[in-house]
């Protein structure tokens, strides 16, 4: 299966769709790049799509997130710093 094989709807609504199961997990598991810009970000959102992310990571996928630093929890800031250290990013 490839990303082109994933059934993507024209729109998704939280009252009608399970965004994690219907969109994020299938798409992430077939992707090698993920770019996202958000005003709010929490690591719990990444935990929710862990099974899709596992396949993404095994495929050496690259993720770029842009988020407001003023809305990050102290835990998420610490996780980001640890990730930068592990990856050798200055």
N, C-alpha and C positions, 0 to 999 in steps of 0.2 A: 504494500500500500504506500502511496505517496500523499503529500498534502493535497494534490489535485483530486484525489479520490475521496477526500473527506467531504461529507454532505454538509455544506455550509448554507444556512438560511439567510434570507435577505435581512432579517432583523431578529434580535433576541430580546426577550422580555423576562425579567425575573419572575413574573407571575405566571408565565406559561412555559418557560424553559429552565432546565437545570444548567446554568451557564458553565459550570465546572465540567460536568459530564458530557454535555452536548457540544461545547465549543472548545474550552481551554485544553482539556486533556487530549482529545483527538488531534487538535491542531499542533499543540506542543510536541506530542509524541511523533509527529511527522515533519517537524521543522528543524532547521539547523541555525536559525537566526530569529531572535525575538527582540524587537524594539518597542519600548513603551514609555510614554510621558504621562505622568499623573500628578495631581495635586496632593494626593494622599497615598501612601504606600505602607504596607505592613507585611512583615515576613510571614504572618499567618496566611496571607493570600498565596504565597508560594508553597506553604505546607499543604494547602488544600488541593493543589494540583501536582502533588509529589509524584504520582505514578506517571504522569505525562512528562514531568521534568526529568525523571530518571532516564527515560528513553532519549530525551533531548540531550542530556549530559553525556550519555554513552556515545551519541553521534557527534560529540565534540561541538555541540551547539554553542553559539555566542549570544549572550544576552546583554542588552543595554537598557538600563532603567534611568529615567530622569524623574525625580520626585522632589517636592519641596522639603528642604532640610528642617524646616520649622515644624513640620508635622510628624517627623519620625520619632518613634519611641527611643528611649535610651538604649534599650536592648537591640533595636534594629541598627542604630548607629554603631554599636559595639560589633555586631555581626559584620557590618560593612567593613569596618577597620580590620577585622580578622581576615576577611576574604581578601582585602588588598594586600595584607602581609603574606598570606599563603601564595597568592599569585605574583607577588613581587611588583605590585603596582604602586607607584609613588603618588 
